[in-house]
Amino acid sequence: MQHVSACRHINPVVRLDVSKTAPVADTSRHPFGLICDSHAQETGTTASRRLRRGADFLAAVQFMVGAGYHPKAGRTTVQLAEIFAKRMANSSEGHFTFSADATARELGVKRRTVYNHARYLRELGLLAYVEHGSKRNVLRTRYGSAWTREHGYRGTATLFAAVAPRVWDEAMGRRIKGEGYTARQVGVTDAGRELAVAAAAVGKQRKRQGLRQTEPVDNSGQCTPSVVVPQPRSSSSVGGGIKDRARERACQEKSPKHRVKGSTGWSAARTAAAMREARSVQLHTWWTQGSCVRQLAHSLRPFFEAGWSWEEIARELARWTVPLRPRHVASYVSFETRRRANTGQLSLPDRLISPYRQPETSTWDDNSTRHGLRYAAMQARKARTFRPAAARAAAAFAEIRRILARRAEPGPATTAPVCRVPGARPENVLLSRAEIASLVEMHDPVVACETLWAQAEEAAEHRLDTEDRLGSWEYWPPAGPEPH
């Protein structure tokens, strides 16, 4: 195997010490040209195949950077690839978000540095664009004309796919079928098998060294109850001597049997029988089909505890009239069983279904509940602070409602006052309102009735004479007084 420093592709200034990570094959037989064309850095046009495991992506990065294929790639490039490898675990396709700001904070560098080293990885054929980020507000596109400022702003993130160039596969002795992003590994050559064995040996040796370098376990602390060293028995440990020990044990109150945490008290055979019954229920109930039999059997345990057969359980589930298939069948069965048992729609023995938790109540003057004193103090403080103002407001509102109700009541029907002046009807009034106002201004405010009527008659005669000159006018004298 030719040494790496003898290869003409390697820049000894920026190359990594790859001897500690994985064996590197001869790169002089595998020439590689940087991918500077942005069109060739997409998943649809790249010549590299996709990777789904972060370990494979890191191995490819260490090989390409250590081999010196890019003159500017270095240790920061590998550190950036390690961050990308961690994000690959969130996607089954090996896709991850770029997130330049978060990556810069995690690396402790500037954003421009992150952009530069991500470009180095793309030029080495280790990254491909799945989706380009954009500053366009995708919420405005989603809502269209209904978008408002309250919807906010949300841009589009850049998505990368981890890929491996063909030069790395050839150096590792892998046989690849297909071209581009969808190519896949179908086997290894003899040289690739030797490299894989050497890499496995290096990994095993490193694991052994890690185990040797670990610090010894400190057992000086307090042990758990299961491994406490037994102490010699002495008579002084129990008061009253050895003779009284049996009597004290007999007088002690029997403690209930403690069940191990996480245990349900069901044996394996009983659980298997319940699963068989649940399978029969599942076959006869349409909305339970396709769910987990183990979870369904666990949710049906109250019925099995009550001695129900699978026919009775299936008949009961058929009465529930479920319109749609639940998203989680076991959770729905548990919830509906508890609800029906607490509402009286389902008859099951006591203590099989826990009742709904009721809030603790207090009568303000007793201390029977845990929060009695605190609740009483809180109510007293509310009474002192808010009750006087609330009472005044309630009294004011009551008075307002009473006044409004009294105004809304229909009042007594009012009739026009009866005029006792004979002949004083509207059709017999000969003076207008303006004439009457002028008469009031011309004479004293207090005038006797007879004088006022005389003046009114004179004014009426004067007006009638004037109108007779201008045109014809027929005068109807007022009717005489009605006989009493």
Protein Blocks (a to p, Z undefined) as FASTA:
>chain_A
ZZfklpckbcfklpccfklmoccddfklmccdddfbfklmcfklpcbdcdfbfklmmmmm
mmmmmnopafkbcfklmmmmmmmmmmmmmpcnlpacfklmlmmmmnopafklmmmmmmmm
mmnopaccfbdcdfbdfklmmnmmmpcfknopadddddddddddfklmmmnopacedehj
lbccfbdcfklmmmmmmmmmmmmmmmmmmmmmpccddfkbccdfklcccddddfklpghi
jmlmmmmmmmpccddddddehiaoiafklmmmmmmmmmmmmmmpmklgoiafklmmmmmm
mmmmnopafklmmmmmmmnopabdcfblmlmmmmmmmmmmmnopaccdehklccdddddd
dehlackbmklmmmmmmmmmmmmmmmmmmmmmmmmmmmmmmmmmmmmpccddddddddfb
ghiafklpmbdfklmmmmmmmmcfbdcfklmmmmmmmmmmmmmmmmmmmmccdddddddd
ddZZ
